[in-house]
Amino acid sequence: MTKVDAGGTRLNVERLGDAGPGAETVVFVHGIATDNLTSYYFTVAPHFAEAGYDVVMYDQRGHGRSARPPHGYTIEAFSGDLRALLDELGIQRPVHLVGNSFGGTVALDYALDHPDRVASVLMVESEPPTAAWAQKMSGLLAGSAYKLHDERTLPWIEETYGRHEARLVRWAMRLLHGTSVAEDIAASRIPDEDRWRALDVPVLAVYGAESDLAEMAPWLESLLPRCRTLEVEGHGHSVLVGTPQTVGPLLLDWVRDSHKELVGAAERGVR
């Protein structure tokens, strides 16, 4: 693991694979509060590295081993970190962005501002940053912060779910109690719907069939011109961790197909 100064915020970064200079880059963006880059490290990221891709994972600001500033947690701050990270790593070619939950929202926001630097977006249990999303996320974060003030919560989590989950919750407590993340998410910049309808980037959205987010699939396909949605039966919001053996091949096939599409378009342009 290495530390990268991305626009003034120190981010913890992990790269996998021994890809050559011409290899495509896949960047994994994790969720919020109880998540970090290990959710990819122990699920789907190694399969991409084995397939010959340059794999980049990082802890978002306030998470894992990255810096945790007291303020600055709007969606545009998170996507700005992604831009600064790619600049610092010297990655100028279009990348594939894989985002789980909140990470997919960050990936979409980045793609909207930098479509020329994105080969495709792969979202797992994610949605675009809308006004309704910002209100919902802010409420969930504030509610979680309130519940975690109860001294009985952490011992119960450790007893019920184990030490690993308890450790994730401890990290989440530092974020929720030590920063303005809930307020900042509510104050995030919300793009106009017309901008989404003009996004010329292929998007794959994967949902657990039992998740509340699955019902947005038809709307998402109508909003994003190059979007495809898939559902995984028998799983809810934790589909990435719950069945990586199913989600991994779906994501890997999509990246391969997107690459073929890019090559085909380039060849047609040359001719």
MIPAVEX-326368 format. One line per 8 residues: number of its first residue (from 1); for each residue x, y, z of C-alpha. Coordinates in steps of 0.2 Angstrom, whole numbers, always signed. Layout:
REM MIPAVEX-326368
NUM) X/Y/Z | ...
REM end
This chain:
REM MIPAVEX-326368
1) +0/+0/+0 | +6/+18/-4 | +0/+35/+1 | -4/+48/-13 | -7/+66/-11 | -23/+69/-21 | -27/+87/-21 | -21/+90/-3
9) -29/+74/+4 | -18/+59/+8 | -26/+44/+0 | -21/+26/+4 | -19/+17/-13 | -17/-2/-17 | -12/-8/-35 | -14/-26/-41
17) -7/-35/-55 | +9/-35/-66 | +1/-27/-81 | +11/-20/-95 | +11/-2/-101 | -3/-4/-113 | -15/-13/-101 | -32/-5/-97
25) -35/+2/-79 | -49/-3/-68 | -52/+9/-53 | -63/+2/-38 | -72/+15/-28 | -80/+8/-12 | -95/+13/-2 | -97/+25/+13
33) -95/+24/+32 | -92/+5/+35 | -83/+2/+19 | -65/+3/+12 | -54/-4/-2 | -53/-21/+7 | -71/-25/+1 | -64/-26/-17
41) -47/-34/-11 | -56/-49/-4 | -69/-51/-18 | -68/-46/-36 | -52/-35/-39 | -39/-50/-39 | -49/-58/-53 | -46/-42/-64
49) -28/-42/-60 | -27/-60/-65 | -35/-56/-81 | -22/-43/-85 | -29/-27/-80 | -21/-13/-70 | -31/-13/-54 | -32/+3/-43
57) -41/+2/-26 | -41/+17/-14 | -48/+22/+3 | -59/+37/+0 | -57/+52/+11 | -62/+49/+29 | -61/+30/+26 | -48/+16/+30
65) -31/+22/+30 | -34/+39/+21 | -34/+56/+29 | -50/+61/+38 | -52/+80/+37 | -66/+87/+48 | -75/+95/+33 | -76/+92/+14
73) -88/+78/+11 | -99/+83/-4 | -101/+72/-18 | -90/+83/-29 | -76/+82/-16 | -76/+63/-17 | -76/+64/-36 | -63/+77/-36
81) -52/+66/-26 | -54/+53/-39 | -48/+65/-53 | -33/+71/-42 | -28/+53/-39 | -28/+48/-57 | -18/+63/-61 | -6/+60/-47
89) -4/+42/-53 | -1/+48/-71 | -16/+38/-78 | -22/+48/-93 | -31/+35/-103 | -49/+31/-100 | -52/+20/-86 | -66/+8/-81
97) -74/+13/-64 | -82/+0/-53 | -92/+8/-39 | -101/-1/-25 | -116/+8/-16 | -110/+26/-13 | -94/+22/-23 | -105/+20/-39
105) -113/+37/-36 | -95/+45/-35 | -90/+36/-51 | -105/+42/-60 | -102/+60/-54 | -84/+59/-60 | -90/+52/-77 | -102/+66/-79
113) -88/+79/-77 | -74/+69/-86 | -83/+58/-99 | -67/+58/-110 | -57/+50/-96 | -70/+36/-93 | -71/+20/-103 | -86/+13/-93
121) -95/+14/-77 | -100/-2/-67 | -111/+1/-52 | -116/-11/-39 | -131/-6/-29 | -129/+12/-34 | -139/+27/-40 | -135/+44/-47
129) -133/+60/-36 | -150/+67/-36 | -159/+79/-24 | -168/+64/-17 | -152/+54/-15 | -144/+68/-6 | -158/+70/+7 | -159/+51/+9
137) -141/+48/+12 | -139/+63/+24 | -153/+56/+34 | -146/+39/+35 | -129/+45/+40 | -136/+56/+53 | -147/+42/+60 | -132/+30/+60
145) -122/+43/+70 | -136/+45/+83 | -138/+26/+85 | -119/+24/+87 | -119/+36/+102 | -127/+22/+112 | -113/+13/+121 | -122/-4/+120
153) -122/-4/+101 | -104/-8/+98 | -103/-23/+110 | -119/-30/+102 | -112/-29/+85 | -96/-38/+90 | -106/-51/+98 | -118/-53/+84
161) -107/-51/+69 | -89/-53/+74 | -74/-43/+77 | -72/-38/+59 | -89/-29/+58 | -86/-21/+74 | -69/-14/+68 | -78/-7/+52
169) -91/+1/+64 | -77/+9/+74 | -70/+17/+59 | -88/+23/+54 | -90/+31/+71 | -74/+41/+68 | -81/+47/+52 | -99/+50/+58
177) -94/+58/+74 | -79/+68/+69 | -83/+75/+53 | -98/+85/+44 | -101/+71/+32 | -120/+70/+34 | -122/+89/+32 | -110/+90/+17
185) -119/+76/+8 | -135/+86/+10 | -126/+101/+2 | -119/+92/-13 | -120/+99/-30 | -134/+90/-39 | -132/+89/-59 | -147/+94/-70
193) -156/+79/-77 | -152/+85/-95 | -134/+82/-91 | -137/+64/-87 | -147/+61/-103 | -132/+67/-113 | -119/+56/-104 | -111/+46/-118
201) -103/+33/-107 | -108/+14/-106 | -115/+10/-89 | -119/-6/-81 | -129/-6/-65 | -130/-22/-55 | -143/-24/-41 | -148/-37/-29
209) -166/-43/-34 | -171/-41/-16 | -164/-23/-14 | -175/-8/-13 | -164/+0/-26 | -168/-13/-39 | -185/-5/-43 | -176/+10/-50
217) -168/+0/-65 | -181/+5/-78 | -179/+23/-73 | -160/+22/-74 | -161/+15/-91 | -172/+29/-97 | -161/+42/-89 | -144/+36/-95
225) -143/+33/-114 | -130/+19/-113 | -136/+10/-98 | -140/-8/-95 | -146/-15/-78 | -145/-33/-71 | -152/-41/-56 | -145/-55/-45
233) -158/-66/-38 | -158/-70/-19 | -147/-55/-14 | -150/-38/-7 | -139/-23/-5 | -124/-33/+0 | -123/-42/-16 | -105/-38/-20
241) -99/-46/-4 | -113/-59/-3 | -109/-67/-20 | -93/-61/-28 | -92/-77/-38 | -108/-71/-47 | -104/-52/-48 | -86/-54/-53
249) -89/-62/-70 | -103/-50/-74 | -91/-35/-71 | -77/-43/-80 | -87/-48/-95 | -94/-30/-96 | -76/-22/-96 | -71/-34/-110
257) -86/-30/-120 | -83/-11/-117 | -66/-13/-123 | -71/-22/-139 | -84/-8/-142 | -70/+5/-140 | -59/-4/-152 | -73/-6/-165
265) -77/+13/-164 | -59/+18/-166 | -57/+7/-181 | -73/+14/-189 | -66/+31/-186 | -50/+27/-194 | -59/+20/-209
REM end
